[in-house]
Amino acid sequence: MRRARLGVALGFIAAIAFAGSAHAFTGASNGSFETGTYVDNGSGFQQLDAPNTSIDGWSVDSGSVDWVGTYWTAPDGAMSVDLSGADAGTLSQTIDTTIGNTYTVAFLLSGNPAGGVPLLTTLEVSATGGTTGMYSHDTTGSDLTTMVWTPETYEFLATSATTTISFASTTAGPFGPAIDNVVVTESVPTKDECKNGGWQSMIDNAGDSFKNQGDCVSYFATKGKNLGAVPPVAPTEATTTDAATTPAKHANKHVEKSATKADRHVAKSKGKSDTKKASAKSHAQGSKKHK
């Protein structure tokens, strides 16, 4: 799968014929977490407690995350993020979107292996107006010098002009899921997608749904003049779906996870007692030496 660092134009131009102009989709920014105000206290990472915007383009919304530098080797660039700092945290970014277009969020997933034993790390990925995808990564086979990263994707249908994409750790404690190289791409629908029941999961550029295939085809044939016959429904709480399934198109969920700051020194000292490499990082209070 081709990947490109966010912050660089993705080279994907979505021709919005209904508007009579070209809309350039630039995706999100700083998807490999390379830029921002980073302060390394000697531990190879920086803990960021909510609310925090030290990572350019990103916001720590709840709990805390670790902005990782030399603590382990990132798969893209020099930086990555552990979504559990002192405890589970949430990281988000808001991007410009076009109502009715589909977006794919690709990212690399790993897990902090410094707990000393194999750990199944878990997280949720969500977007405004979309369902929540659940993901997991087993740290078996990983260590701080040889991290195992796997490619993952999450898809959503845009229901507003801006969309907030959130990554939320669901792993308690300081050894959480790690992410890097977040890339967002856009797909513009065509009338051919109205066929074979496709109209049921599509919306027009005003957020209206279609009552049948003919209604959908008419929208495209008239270049957007004939809008869908079914107006938007009131937002409802999203259901959680497995990441491998196609997300429902009109559920709404706001992910807000709160996490109190745990006693990092005690938790991480215990986890590192069986890890030779991790225990070597024993300088700096609140550092990953305690992971």
N, C-alpha and C positions, 0 to 999 in steps of 0.2 A: 504494500500500500504506500502510495506516495505521501510524504508528509513535508510540510514546510513550516518554519517557525512563524508564529503569529507576530504581528507587528510589521511584517513585510506583506505587501499586496499579494493576495492569493492568485491574482490573475484570472479570477472568475467574474465575468461580466454577465449579469442577468438582464436580458432585454425585456423590459416591461412594455409590451406593445400597447397595452390599454392606456398607458400614461403618455404615449407618444414620445418617450425619451428613454435613454439608457440609464439604468441604475447600477452603479458600481458597488458591489458588495465587498467590503474589506475585511470582514470577519472580526474576530476579537483582537486584542493587542497583548503583547508580551506573554504569549502562550507557554514559553519555556522559562518564565520567571527570571529572566536574565537581568532586568533593570529595576532600579528602585533605590531606596535608602537602606542599605544593608550594613549591619554592624556585627561583625564576628568577634565574640569575646574570647576566642581561642578554642572554642568547642567545635567549630566547623559548621555551625548553624546559628540561627537567631530565632528565638521564640517570639511570636507576634500574638498579643492578646487582643481580643475584640473590645472595642471597634478599632480597626487599624487599616491604613491604606499605604503602608510602606512599600509594597510590591506594586510597581506601576501598573495601572489598569485593573487592579484587583482589590477586593475589600474582604477583610476578615470580619464576618458578621456575628459570630458567636463562638464561645469557647476560645481555643487558641490553636495555632498551627506553628510548625517549625519550617522556616525558610532555610533550606539545606544547601550548603556550599561544599566544603571539602570533607564533610562527615562521611559521605559516600560518593560514588561516582554517578553523576547524572547521565542519562542516555542521550540527551540533546543539550548542548551547551555546558555550562558549569553549574547551573542551579536547578533545584527541584523543590517540591513541597511535601512534607509529612503532614497530613491533615489532622493528626493528633499531636498537639504540643504538650501541655501539661495534662490535657484530656482532649476529648473529641472536639473538633472545631469545624466551622463552615467557611468556605472561601467562594466568592462569587464575582461575576463581571456582567455588566449590562451592555448589550450590543444593539446596533440598529438592525431591524428586520423588516420584511415586507409581509403584510398580512396575506395568508394563503400560500406562501412559499414554505418549503420543507427544509430544515437545517439538520446537518449531521455534525455532531460533536465527537471528534476522534481524540483520544488521549492515550498515553502510556501509563500503565498501572503496575505498582509494585507494593511492597509492604516493608515496614521497618523490621529488620531481622535481629535487632540488638536485644531482644528479650531473653535470648539464651535458649529458647525452645521454639520449634515450629509454631507459627501463629497464623490463624485465618483472620486477615484484616478485611473489613467490610466498609462500604460507603454507599451513599445515594447520590445520584445525579438528577437534577430537575431543571425545568425551564418554565418561565411564566406561561400559563395556559396549557402546559403539557403534563403528562404523568411523571411519576418518579421511577427511575431505573435503579435496580439494586445490583451491586457488583461486589466481588470478593477476590482476594488474592492470598494464596498460601505461601508463606515465606520459606517453606522447605527448599533447600538448595541455594538459598541466598545468604550472603554475608556482606559486611560493610565494604568489602573490596570487589565483590562480584554480585551485584544486584541483578535479579531476574525481573525483567519488565515485559509485560504483555500488552498488546494493542487492544483497545476497547472502543466501542462506539455507542452513542446515544442519539436518538432522533426525535425531533419535535416539529410540530406545525405551528408557525407563527400566527398569533391571534391579535398582535398589537404591533405598533411601529417600533417599539423597543422591547427587548426580552432580556430578563436576568437569568443567567445560567449559574447554577449553584452546585458545588461539590461539598458534600457533608459527610464527615466521618461518622460511622456508627460503631466504632470500636472504642470501648472504654479504656482509659489508661493512656500512657505516653507512647505506646508502640502502635502507630496507626498505618492506614493506607497511604501510599506515596503516589503522586501524580507528576507528570511532566509532558511537554510537547502537546499542549492542547490546541487543536486546529478545528475551526468551524468552516464548513462549506455549505453552499446554498443550492437548492434545486428548484427551478421554476416549472410549475405544472403546465401541461398542454391539454388540448381537448381529447387526445387519445387516452389520457388517464381517466376520463369519465367512464370508459367502457368497463365491462366485467365487474360492476359494482364499485368501481373506484370513486364514483361521485359521492358515495356515502361518507367518505373520510376527507372530502375536500371542502374548501370554503372559498368564497370570492374575495376580492380585495377590500370589501367592506365588512367582512366577517360573517356574511350570510352563508347558510348551507343550501344544498340543492335538494329538491323534492324527488327528483328522478334523473335518469341519464340525459333525457332531452333537455331538462332545465340546465344541466351542467354544460352540455354542448352549445346551447343557445348563448350562454354567457361568453364563451370563447369566440363563437361565430360572430357576435356583435361587438367584439373587442371590449367587453366589459360593460356595455350599455344595459343589457338585460341582466340584472343582478339575480342572485339566488332567491328562491321563493320563501326560504325559511330563515327568519331573523335569528340573530344570536340568542342563545339561551343564557339565563343568569348563571354566573360562575358557581360551580359546586366544588366541594373538596375532592381532590384527586385521589384515585386509588393507586396503590403501589403495585407495579408490575415487574415481572422478571425482565432483566435487561435484554434478553434474547428475543422477546416478543415485540411485535409492533405496537407502539404506544397509542392509546386512544387519543383522538384529536381534540376533544373539547373539554377535558377535565382541567380543573384548576387547582394548583397546590402551591402554597407558600411554605418553603422549608425554613423553619426557624428552630434551630437546635440550641438549647442553652447548655453550658457546661461550666461547672465551677472549677476553679483552679485547684488541682490536687497538690498534695505535698510532693513535689517533683523529686526532691532529694531521696525520700524514703522509697517511693515507688520504683524509681529507676535504679537505685543501688541494688534492690532485691532482684530485679530483672537481669542485671548485668553480672551477677555473681558467678554464672556459669559460662560467661563469654570472655575469652582472653583478650580479643581485640577491643571489645567494647570497654572492658575495665581499664584498658590503657588510657582511655580518654577521661582521666579523673581530675581535671582541673576546670574550674569555673562552676560556681553554684548555678543550678538550673540548667546545666549543660547536658549534652547527650551522654556524658559519662554516666548519668543516672539512667540511661535507657538500657 
